[in-house]
Amino acid sequence: MNNPATATPAKLRDGSWGARVTGAVAPGDVVTITTRAGKTWQARIMRVVWTGEGVTLCATSSLDDGPPRRAARRYRQDCRRYGWDGVEGSTSYYTSGQYDEDS
């Protein structure tokens, strides 16, 4: 069930991140978590950790995929032969002789 409750990120005692929600929520509810900077994302309440004084502290699981990740670097077959670490512009790229072959 979607809940219009206000939710902010909160660090839990076990070190993981959850949400501090004003109002009552139950496991399975979906909330929108908003940071002070204005970033928002959807999260499902996994379990209620603590409730009191109109606030509920919850363990959550994000429903969003998050920001797009960088594409995986293609591995070049000749990296090992030349002693190059595979990063163009690194010191091993220029000292391995790979730069001369790519030019």
Secondary structure, 3 states (H helix, E strand, C coil): CECCCCEEEEECCCCCEEEEEECCCCCCCEEEEECCCCCEEEEEEEEEEEEECCEEEEEEEECCCCCCCCCCCCCCCCHHHHCCCCCCCCHHHHHCCHHHHHC
